[in-house]
């Protein structure tokens, strides 16, 4: 197995370098590119060497796994690793709150030694922790690669039957279910029973005996929670280790900070946001995607419900977005971006953010909110052309002459949303922002916010508007609704539209409806009482349908949810137009400015697509000697 990883990593790095060889030779920036690819090669060599060093390392067991998780990965235990469902069911011996305020007598029954020193919360650690140091003890000239340790943990999970490898794919619990996060979330008691009947009894009993009190060894429902939690912990260990290795082994510790914000429920996704220079962020993203594909033969979104983002609507106060070279010139991207992120918040963490009362800024963000709506409806089109046509007809009938909506449609027709373009979009910053007049702060905010929105448009499951991000990610998740960033009606409107749009494709997820209700509660635009009551009734109707969907599929009227979502958006936005009192002339000026923005268009002519497809097919033809027989 170790040899297979060795060859896969080698092969993947060689492909990356060869793809860029001709470009590197001809480009005037060849020296910079050469340094970049030398860094990839150096990182790969260090990881491969450490894989070899750990190959014969014994006693990498679940004690080591939990020690590494709690001591080397979880900076703030309650915010990062305290799984809600385990705590709710009193299965908290594995996940005892290990912060310094906890009574340490509760740790007596655990075989896990815990460092109670609290690190930075929600920040992926880039230090060498106590457990990692112990694992590499006595192994000279090691680079302390965390990815090499992850490979040992994969072997541990395979040995325990939790994952099974077959034909270069991983499966769950000796079943025919692929190792994908959606499948992990859908595991049932029946799956646990079948796993125990095969060869899973030993590992389940071991986990219960080692890490639970006798009185808590109750039933199969709790065994199911334990297994799901174990995979949840496994995800954090793998994702954090890969990101940390990429940052450390490339020497990016001072330039890139990786942050994770979200809930600790078993069904939650696990997304990472990078705060650093845009070029280095894009390299981290590419290498992260590569390592996940090498290790799990699939992409990170499928395997772990994890996406990694290179730009954000918040940034560290002193973080540059491009590497300074000499004296910063007047139009440096760093100057432009820092002027845009002029607002500072220090009440729940320290970060800078963008907020503006400028008309062009506000209108462009509303257009992005409608782009999100159309993007989600396009997902419906992939499944049901007729339903998509009905939704679009309803919007066109009610908002057909609206400049916000028509501009969003024009944008969607011009630019394709494609996750494969995300990294390239991040690197587009220098071109998009190079000519921005930084003497005008509002000008900087306008261009930077639109750049971030366009990058996120090519992302996956992310907010396109500044308002939705600040409302949900910052105020609700980071600040826990305390000491929040003060937002205006425009921000709450964008959050209202975006979360309703996300509800279209995630109609069963209660969290989006909760966010909709919160944004609507904060929205003070003088809606007529009958309209306000109608919106509230539709929101309650959606909640009822969600509850019915969870009980009986025959009562799940998902199409009706979509209809009620459109009604809410249309009624509230019409009320906003009356409240805002922006003249058609001023609106047209702002919309025209947005439509004249020159975003990077990644649409390829058909001949280029064909050539690219042929080249990929050739790269996929692997010689027989590249395959490794495993016993």
Secondary structure, 3 states (H helix, E strand, C coil): CHHHHHHHHHHHHHHHHHHCHHHHHHCCCHHHHHHHHHHHHHHHHHHHHHHHHHCCCCCCCHHHHHHHHHHHHCCCHHHHCCCHHHHHCCCCCCCCCCCCCCCHHHHCCCCCCCCCCCCCCCECCCCCCHHHHHHCCCCCCCCCCHHHHHHHHHHHHHHCCCEEEECCEEEECCCCCECCHHHHHCCCHHHHHHHHHHHHHHHHHHHHHHHCCHHHCCCHHHHHHHHHHHHHHHHHHHHHHHHHHHHHHCCCCCCEEEEECCCCCCCCCCCEEEEECHHHHHHHHHHHHHHHHHHHCCCHHHHHCCCEECCCCEECCCCCCCCCCCCCCCCCHHHHHHHHCCEEECCCCCEEECCCCCHHHHHHHHHHHHHHHHHHHHHHHHHCHHHHHHHHHHHHHHHCCCHHHHHHHHHHHHCCCCHHHHHHHHCCHHHHHCCCCCCCHHHHHHHHHHHHHHHHHCCCCCCCCHHHHHHHHHHHHHCCCCCCCCCCHHHHHHHHHHHHHHHHHCCCCHHHHHHHHHHHHHCCCCCCHHHHHHHHHHHHHHHHHHHHHHHCHHHCCHHHHHHHHHHHHHHHHHHHHHHHCCCHHHHHHHHHHHHCCCCCCCCCCHHHHHHHHHHHHHHHCCCHHHCCCCC
